[in-house]
Amino acid sequence: MVIMYFFELAAFVTGLYYWNKFESTSIIWFILFLGYNFLNEVTASTIYIFGWADHTSIFYNVRYPIYFGVYFYLFYQYAVSDRFRQIILMMFGVWCLSYLYFVFTHGIVEQVALFSRVFGGFLLLIVILFFLIEVINNNLTTTLKDVFLVYISIALILNLVVQLPVLTMTYVGWPRVMELDDERRQFFNIIRNASFWVASAMYLVFIYGFYRAKSSNYLMQ
């Protein structure tokens, strides 16, 4: 987990270093989000480790609308067709309804909005695939290496494909597994550690993307 936090912070610092490259684009909101996300996760982990509060779910539940809001906004901004933009708005609207339902029925303090997290991740995967298809259909493949959103897409696909099932198994099965002392507990530990390494790889892709990509303004012309 410490290694993951290191790469997460490194991605934020790298984004700040290349701020001027992206200052006229929507990518700056992504850079700011990386900083917020790092502080949020470190704060939640610190509170949990030192036992300063019984629940840290509120940190993650507050983070979810910011997390999905930033990513859906980025893909909306760089979408080529109006139809794709409408699809993105519709998907984000549906996700907001699922999140609000959780908030009004369970609150945000004691339980993690697991369904909203998994459902949102699934919708985000669909948006990413639509974005990549749109890029290919509009003959932008020769400039893929210059588009930062492509690096975000690759990193998110890598992370979401692993994280979504891990999140489900962790929040559903972890409380029971913690009471066990056999191979099942070891298996869950391996899965959780693997998810941290995948998240670290995601931040490495972000770092490389900041370095390699151009401002991507031409996609919006």
Secondary structure, 3 states (H helix, E strand, C coil): CHHHHHHHHHHHHHHHHCHHHHCCCCHHHHHHHHHHHHHHHHHHHHHHHHCCCCCCHHHHHHHHHHHHHHHHHHHHHCCCCHHHHHHHHHHHHHHHHHHHHHHHHHCCCCCCCHHHHHHHHHHHHHHHHHHHHHHHHCCCHHHHHHCHHHHHHHHHHHHHHHHHHHHHHHHHHHHHHCCCCCHHHHHHHHHHHHHHHHHHHHHHHHHHHHHHCCCCHHHHC
